[in-house]
Amino acid sequence: LHNFFSRCLKAKRYEELEPILHKIRAVPVTTQQVRKFHLESLFSLELNYYQLTGDYDRALALIPTIEKEDAALHAKVRKQHRFTLLFNVLTTYIYVGKYRPALTYANRILDMGSVIPQVYNMTRLLIIIIHTGLRDYDMLDAVIRSTYRNLKKQGHLFEVETIILRHLRRLGDIPDKQEQHTLLLQLRAELTRMLENAHEARALELFDFFSWIDAQIHGCTAAEKQKPAYIPPHPL
């Protein structure tokens, strides 16, 4: 069932996911092996599903269970799976505008090291997003400089990453809201242009920058600006 759920998610067969999830959830969690399986795989798939369907209430409701199980079993879970799970929690918090817990998860990911380089690099960019969301402009310049040095040290910067760093650095220097919105629209336009480059577009797959930009302009959360890929009739 788990493999089928994963395949349906990748194939965008969203209408099949809710019944499968219901069947998986019906299996009693009676052994450590089942708990470990949930922590390594199922929870990440669930969070992805809830993000795609815009069901952030269920995503947030799942996080306390994730935290409880992670505290008990993280030493037994493969690092790359835990890395991905923490990243999915991080993005969930950012999309709903909960930047303080998002920062906690971002730091946990960085503390693990570059387990998955692309995810690690994206986390560094998202820390800038978090400080921007917190209006913590005093720290922003130092965080951006540190992020740029770290990414450059690895020998390669996506053009997308350079564009994001350049615009967000300027954002903290602009007090006028209308000018900030103009800069954000410029950032959106440049990122849209990058989607035409398959190599650069890969850097945009991990996080929905477009909804975040729209949210900053309209004074809401990214979750409110996202268009769900599929809306289930109702949870089973």
Disulfide bonds with the S-S distance in Angstrom:
none
